[in-house]
Amino acid sequence: MKKDNRSAALDWGLTGLCVLAGSLLVWLCCPYPATMTDSFGYLLAAIEKRFIVFRPYGYSAFLRFVHFFSHSVLAVFVAQALLYWISLTALLRAVRKAFPPRRTLPFLLLEAAAALAPAALFMLDALMADMLYCCSLLLMTAGGISMVHRRSIPWLCIYLLAFFIALNTRYSAMFLPLAFVPVMLFLRRRADVISAIVLTAAVFLGFREMMLSNMQKTVGVRQFSTGFDGWQLANNAMHILPYLSDAECKKMPADARLRRLHTFCLRNYDGVIREYTQNGKKAVSSFIWRNDLPLKQYMELTMASGRASYQEAWVKLGSGLYAGYGRWLILHYPFKFLRYYLWPNLPGVFYPRDTELVGSFSEIPAGKKEMVQWFGVPEDRVMRERSPFFRRQVRPWLPALELVTWLLFAAAIATALRQRRKYARGTRLTLWLLFLLAFVHYGTTWFATPVVLRYWIPMHAVKLIFAWVAFSPGIRPQRRRGSKS
């Protein structure tokens, strides 16, 4: 017991010091939170206490929770740092208990490497949902590992709560059960298998019912989709339009509405799509947001011919016409979709050159309405970075760091395959859980959206822990039947 208390104090203390040191460096460089367009959408939803279809409400609810305790802009940074410290340490504690290390120092190095993730530390000071999603994913993973190795009702509850938060923070979290449920099928007790899977389904169904209710109140349509999935699918599929042959351009969808949209896009935007995608060398999300590009232009025509509001038109087109158009293009030209969207998007999975918000602080205009309203910042206050150290000295190395963790992950996978017969049952299940989690997270993101670095923040710790479990000399091989104890 004393030894366990000592190791717990060491784990919490070390990760706490690492997160504190990294946080202070980021805060000294950027005393005001990093923001992008989405940030002010989250703030507006929090201020007005209402669901907005363009993004999940979970992070806005988190901002309201923090605001209840403090109106300071620094409070969000502190709250996100605390949540990151707690969730990461909980995961590392779960790993230590499942796989007690023979020596303490290597495990402490693992903890330091997991905590000192520069991209994650920078996002602590960002008004974006990425850190909340990262923490929920780390807690889900901790719960999954704990349930594999011992029966634990508290960890099951933590896993379910973290899953609910993840669903409300990023809609792609609905695919996470694809990583957890296959492992849950192999829990030792049948009652544990049934309860874990049934409760996971119950959390998702509860979230679905909540979304149906929110959509009914917001746009008068009781449906699960907010329309964003259809906009994203159409955006991704449109990368192939400039590369259709004359014969392919003459092939039209059977549906009249799809034909009109397809004709509209082919006639007006061939050159524009080439320009934005750098002649098929880059995956972009511009077709969702730019008002001068086909999807927004077609929406304006739709709104002009009817009485739908902006939100209603967004939902109606996204969940219906645009989703159908994206599916039609992908199913009819799958190899072109692979060549002109998936292939250009693939390098970002391993070496994400587009660091976007991470390390890139944009000065917030003085008097920015949402910032002034919510945090009480003086209207004439200039909100800029204090030092360019992180942007100039750290940011350029972030894609290379992601590549290094991938190389480590690949080496660990090779080791796990080679040693698979020697691992104990719990070890194999843990490796499968971490591998499936990485596969689902990377795979769904790669297909769904042009890759940027902040999407990979949760995977830093997951890949390191996978390598630890695969390489660790402290993992006992499974005993063969009839062997002496």
HELIX and SHEET records of a PDB file:
HELIX    1   1 LYS A    2  CYS A   29  1                                  28    
HELIX    2   2 THR A   37  GLU A   48  1                                  12    
HELIX    3   3 GLY A   58  PHE A   69  1                                  12    
HELIX    4   4 VAL A   73  ALA A   98  1                                  26    
HELIX    5   5 THR A  104  ALA A  115  1                                  12    
HELIX    6   6 PRO A  118  MET A  123  1                                   6    
HELIX    7   7 ASP A  130  HIS A  149  1                                  20    
HELIX    8   8 ILE A  153  THR A  169  1                                  17    
HELIX    9   9 TYR A  171  PHE A  175  5                                   5    
HELIX   10  10 PRO A  177  MET A  184  1                                   8    
HELIX   11  11 ARG A  190  VAL A  219  1                                  30    
HELIX   12  12 PHE A  228  ALA A  237  1                                  10    
HELIX   13  13 MET A  238  TYR A  243  5                                   6    
HELIX   14  14 ASP A  246  LYS A  250  1                                   5    
HELIX   15  15 ALA A  256  ASN A  268  1                                  13    
HELIX   16  16 ASP A  270  TYR A  276  1                                   7    
HELIX   17  17 SER A  286  TRP A  289  1                                   4    
HELIX   18  18 PRO A  294  ALA A  304  1                                  11    
HELIX   19  19 TYR A  310  LYS A  316  1                                   7    
HELIX   20  20 LEU A  317  TYR A  322  3                                   6    
HELIX   21  21 ALA A  323  HIS A  332  1                                  10    
HELIX   22  22 PRO A  334  PHE A  337  1                                   4    
HELIX   23  23 LEU A  338  LEU A  342  3                                   5    
HELIX   24  24 TRP A  343  ASN A  345  1                                   3    
HELIX   25  25 PRO A  347  PHE A  350  1                                   4    
HELIX   26  26 LYS A  369  PHE A  375  1                                   7    
HELIX   27  27 PHE A  389  PHE A  389  1                                   1    
HELIX   28  28 PHE A  390  VAL A  394  3                                   5    
HELIX   29  29 ARG A  395  TRP A  397  5                                   3    
HELIX   30  30 LEU A  398  ARG A  418  1                                  21    
HELIX   31  31 ARG A  425  ALA A  448  1                                  24    
HELIX   32  32 LEU A  453  TRP A  456  5                                   4    
HELIX   33  33 MET A  459  PHE A  471  1                                  13    
END                                                                             
